[in-house]
């Protein structure tokens, strides 16, 4: 792996470069490199404190609270927050917003997913809608597309194929070209040394279903 992992492509924006690269580094537990990249982005004004905070909140859903807390503490130590402090995490309207966000990812499979969650544990569907999708994924500060790039990166590196398929599909629903996702998968595979065959097969399935 290169000394500084920074995944670039003309198929996405600079902010999305950072979403993907920081998520990959933190998933690989390359925290020192991730913080160096974060510090560089802030110093060059490519990133804002708001963006970095929202990225860490999003990653808390995938990589855990300890990583989020450590990252927020590091951000605070830099004292380079720009104007635009993040809003408080609120439960107001969380279920409604979360249900809408979940349907944006899962489409007509959303109801089946919610039933499966409650089959796994009673009340789990409401918790996922309120906590994960309502209080985090529905926040401003990152676009839905940026959040899906983060999700796809972490799930690909961690090899959670079932959830990866759902978020690849969700990204296409957000208007991301499947060819862009193919580029992302190939670059992630090259940079992280993870196999890409399964994810590429998913993209072919998604592309085929969209044409049907």
Secondary structure, DSSP 8 states (H G I E B T S, - for coil): --SS-----TTS-HHHHHHHHHHHHHHTT-HHHHHHHHHHHHHTTSS-HHHHHHHHHHHHHHH-HHHHHHHHHHHHHHT---S--------TTHHHHHHHHHHHHHGGGHHHHHHHHHHHSTTHHHHIIIIIIIIIIT-SSS-HHHHHHHHHHHHHHHT-HHHHHHHHHHHHHTT--HHHHHHHHHHHHHHHT---HHHHHHHHHHHHHHH-
